[in-house]
Amino acid sequence: MTRPAFEVADIFRRHGATYRTDHATTMSNAQRRVMGAIEACRTAVLGGHVEQCADCGDMRVAYNSCRNRHCPKCQGLARAKWLADRQAELLPVPYFHVVFTMPAPLAAMALQNKAVIYDILFKAAAETVRTIGADPKHLGGQTGMIAVLHTWGQNLCHHPHLHCIVPGGALAPDGHWVACRPGFFLSVRVLSRLYRRLFLERLVAAFAADKLVFLGDLASLAKPAAFNTHLAPLRKAEWVVYAKRPFAGPGQVLDYLGRYTHRVAIANSRIVDIEDGKVLFKWKNYRKPDKPKVMTLNAGEFIRRFLMHVVPDGFRRIRHFGFLANGQRGARLATIRALLDVPTPMIDVPPSDYRELYALLTGRSLDICPCCGGAMIEIAIFGRSPSRASSMWCDTS
């Protein structure tokens, strides 16, 4: 695999110190840790090991990864492992891709209240699908859903939304499987109206419980009258919820899941150049998807936009609901497979060695010599830099 010419880490290393100084009073601790982890990723700071080819004697140094979930270089294996687990859970039914968004005025509010409002986004979307799915007029049973939070658009601006993968059917209370209509899951119009109501009810409750903060241009919303006035037009506006066409099959479901899980705001492959204090990166205008563009930002503005998408410590960006919820997934899936008369897939125990696991999941080996194709053997291990050992924090989620 060819390494990108430029990386987010390069931008942080060149311009991070200046950014930290200029934004010393506004940066969160989580943002500082993310910057530090990405800067140190796969460098001597985190330690590593030395390998030598058993055939030609070529040597190389392999540095450790930071494993931070915001790092563009550290999500490949995590994504592959997660998708392998989901492979065993696929059902022989249609799957739908449903997207829940929020109006721009709420997105601005969410940027100052990430943990609270992102959580409301998850819960309102899940309750919407669960409630309408349970209605006898629609499916009349328990639905399942995997929801993934994205907070960015192609230009790195703040655009929080959920990508939801939903099996096309429900488990009825009397124990039988209810399949959705061919090519149709649930009414988008009905989903949108209920989602709007549930979201705003939870938001108002959070405000009443003093769980929201308002800073800068939004400071006036701390007053109940201003807050209610701010929400008034949103109660009548059409909220965007859309369902894409059903997937062609289980393989395509996993392909889509791979695009939406374990993603960060921008992939290193999209960065075109770093020059004269500016960052050039590729982006797509979905109104004209056949014409990719290049955007130029000052390095400080690029870093600001990237750091907007750092989620709070411990916040779960991928959640499972209904019969796919963690507490009941195994039993519910076994019941559904029995109803559909399909066997339970065999689950292989994954290898414990990360090299073997990487080769199994990605089809690429870390043990092959790039010069002659021989076997690389580890001959030495070295620890992380003492000067950074105590200050580095690696998020393995």
Backbone hydrogen bonds, N-H to C=O, Kabsch-Sander energy under -0.5 kcal/mol:
donor,donor_aa,acceptor,acceptor_aa,energy
11,I,7,E,-1.4
12,F,8,V,-2.3
13,R,9,A,-2.5
14,R,10,D,-2.0
15,H,11,I,-2.5
16,G,12,F,-2.5
19,Y,15,H,-2.0
20,R,16,G,-2.8
21,T,17,A,-1.9
22,D,18,T,-2.6
23,H,19,Y,-1.9
24,A,21,T,-1.0
26,T,23,H,-1.0
27,M,23,H,-2.0
32,R,28,S,-2.0
33,R,29,N,-2.4
34,V,30,A,-2.2
35,M,31,Q,-2.3
36,G,32,R,-2.4
37,A,33,R,-2.6
38,I,34,V,-2.5
39,E,35,M,-2.4
40,A,36,G,-1.8
41,C,37,A,-1.3
42,R,64,N,-2.1
43,T,40,A,-1.3
46,L,40,A,-0.5
46,L,43,T,-1.4
47,G,44,A,-1.3
48,G,382,F,-2.6
49,H,62,A,-2.5
50,V,380,A,-2.8
51,E,60,R,-2.9
52,Q,377,I,-2.4
53,C,58,D,-2.8
54,A,375,A,-2.7
57,G,53,C,-1.0
60,R,51,E,-2.2
62,A,49,H,-2.9
63,Y,61,V,-0.5
64,N,47,G,-2.9
71,C,68,N,-1.9
74,C,71,C,-1.2
79,R,75,Q,-2.5
80,A,76,G,-2.1
81,K,77,L,-2.6
82,W,78,A,-2.2
83,L,79,R,-2.6
84,A,80,A,-2.0
85,D,81,K,-1.7
86,R,82,W,-1.8
87,Q,83,L,-1.8
88,A,84,A,-0.8
89,E,86,R,-1.6
90,L,86,R,-0.6
90,L,87,Q,-1.0
93,V,91,L,-2.1
96,F,166,V,-2.8
98,V,96,F,-0.6
98,V,164,C,-2.6
99,V,242,Y,-2.9
100,F,162,L,-1.8
101,T,240,V,-1.7
102,M,160,P,-0.7
106,L,103,P,-0.9
107,A,103,P,-1.8
108,A,104,A,-2.1
109,M,105,P,-1.1
110,A,106,L,-2.6
111,L,107,A,-1.6
112,Q,108,A,-0.6
112,Q,109,M,-0.8
113,N,109,M,-0.6
113,N,110,A,-0.8
117,I,113,N,-2.7
118,Y,114,K,-2.5
119,D,115,A,-1.2
120,I,116,V,-1.7
121,L,117,I,-2.2
122,F,118,Y,-2.1
123,K,119,D,-2.6
124,A,120,I,-3.1
125,A,121,L,-2.0
126,A,122,F,-2.7
127,E,123,K,-2.5
128,T,124,A,-1.9
129,V,125,A,-2.2
130,R,126,A,-2.5
131,T,127,E,-2.8
132,I,128,T,-2.3
133,G,129,V,-2.2
134,A,130,R,-1.8
135,D,131,T,-0.7
135,D,132,I,-0.6
138,H,135,D,-2.4
139,L,132,I,-0.6
139,L,135,D,-0.6
140,G,133,G,-1.4
140,G,135,D,-1.0
141,G,133,G,-1.8
142,Q,171,L,-2.7
143,T,141,G,-0.5
145,M,321,F,-1.7
146,I,165,I,-2.0
147,A,319,R,-3.0
148,V,163,H,-2.5
149,L,317,R,-2.6
150,H,161,H,-2.7
153,G,157,C,-1.2
156,L,153,G,-2.0
159,H,151,T,-2.9
159,H,157,C,-0.5
161,H,150,H,-2.9
162,L,100,F,-2.7
163,H,148,V,-2.6
164,C,98,V,-2.8
164,C,162,L,-0.6
165,I,146,I,-2.7
166,V,96,F,-2.9
166,V,164,C,-0.6
168,G,94,P,-3.7
169,G,167,P,-2.0
170,A,178,V,-2.1
171,L,142,Q,-2.4
172,A,170,A,-0.8
172,A,176,H,-2.8
175,G,172,A,-2.0
178,V,170,A,-3.3
179,A,177,W,-0.6
180,C,168,G,-1.7
184,F,181,R,-2.3
191,L,187,S,-2.5
192,S,188,V,-2.8
193,R,189,R,-2.0
194,L,190,V,-2.0
195,Y,191,L,-2.6
196,R,192,S,-2.3
197,R,193,R,-1.9
198,L,194,L,-2.8
199,F,195,Y,-2.6
200,L,196,R,-2.2
201,E,197,R,-2.3
202,R,198,L,-2.0
203,L,199,F,-2.3
204,V,200,L,-2.6
205,A,201,E,-2.0
206,A,202,R,-2.1
207,F,203,L,-2.1
208,A,204,V,-2.5
209,A,205,A,-1.5
210,D,207,F,-1.7
211,K,206,A,-2.6
218,L,215,L,-2.2
219,A,216,G,-1.8
221,L,218,L,-1.9
222,A,219,A,-1.6
223,K,220,S,-1.6
227,F,223,K,-2.5
228,N,224,P,-2.6
229,T,225,A,-2.1
230,H,226,A,-2.2
231,L,227,F,-1.6
232,A,228,N,-1.4
234,L,231,L,-0.7
235,R,231,L,-1.2
235,R,232,A,-1.0
236,K,233,P,-0.9
237,A,233,P,-1.3
239,W,237,A,-0.6
241,V,239,W,-0.7
242,Y,99,V,-1.8
244,K,97,H,-3.1
244,K,242,Y,-0.5
247,F,95,Y,-2.3
252,Q,249,G,-0.7
253,V,249,G,-1.6
254,L,250,P,-2.0
255,D,251,G,-1.8
256,Y,252,Q,-2.3
257,L,253,V,-2.6
258,G,254,L,-2.5
259,R,255,D,-0.9
259,R,256,Y,-0.7
260,Y,256,Y,-1.3
261,T,257,L,-2.4
263,R,260,Y,-0.5
270,R,267,A,-1.8
271,I,268,N,-1.6
272,V,270,R,-0.6
272,V,280,L,-2.7
273,D,280,L,-1.6
275,E,278,K,-2.0
278,K,275,E,-1.9
279,V,297,L,-3.2
280,L,273,D,-2.8
281,F,295,M,-2.3
282,K,270,R,-3.0
283,W,293,K,-2.5
286,Y,284,K,-0.8
288,K,285,N,-2.1
291,K,288,K,-1.9
293,K,283,W,-2.7
295,M,281,F,-3.1
297,L,279,V,-2.5
299,A,277,G,-2.8
302,F,298,N,-2.5
303,I,299,A,-2.6
304,R,300,G,-2.4
305,R,301,E,-2.5
306,F,302,F,-2.5
307,L,303,I,-2.7
308,M,304,R,-1.2
309,H,306,F,-1.5
310,V,307,L,-1.6
311,V,309,H,-0.6
315,F,312,P,-2.1
317,R,315,F,-0.7
319,R,147,A,-2.6
321,F,145,M,-2.9
323,F,143,T,-1.4
324,L,321,F,-1.8
325,A,322,G,-1.9
328,Q,325,A,-1.3
329,R,325,A,-1.4
332,R,328,Q,-2.6
333,L,329,R,-2.8
334,A,330,G,-1.9
335,T,331,A,-2.0
336,I,332,R,-2.5
337,R,333,L,-2.6
338,A,334,A,-1.9
339,L,335,T,-2.1
340,L,336,I,-2.2
341,D,337,R,-0.6
341,D,338,A,-0.6
342,V,337,R,-2.5
348,D,346,M,-0.6
357,L,353,D,-2.4
358,Y,354,Y,-2.5
359,A,355,R,-2.3
360,L,356,E,-2.4
361,L,357,L,-2.4
362,T,358,Y,-2.4
363,G,359,A,-1.8
364,R,358,Y,-0.6
369,C,374,G,-3.2
373,G,369,C,-1.5
376,M,367,D,-3.4
377,I,52,Q,-2.6
379,I,50,V,-3.0
380,A,50,V,-1.4
382,F,48,G,-2.6
385,S,45,V,-2.0
388,R,385,S,-1.4
389,A,385,S,-1.5
390,S,386,P,-0.6
392,M,388,R,-2.1
395,D,393,W,-0.5
396,T,394,C,-0.7
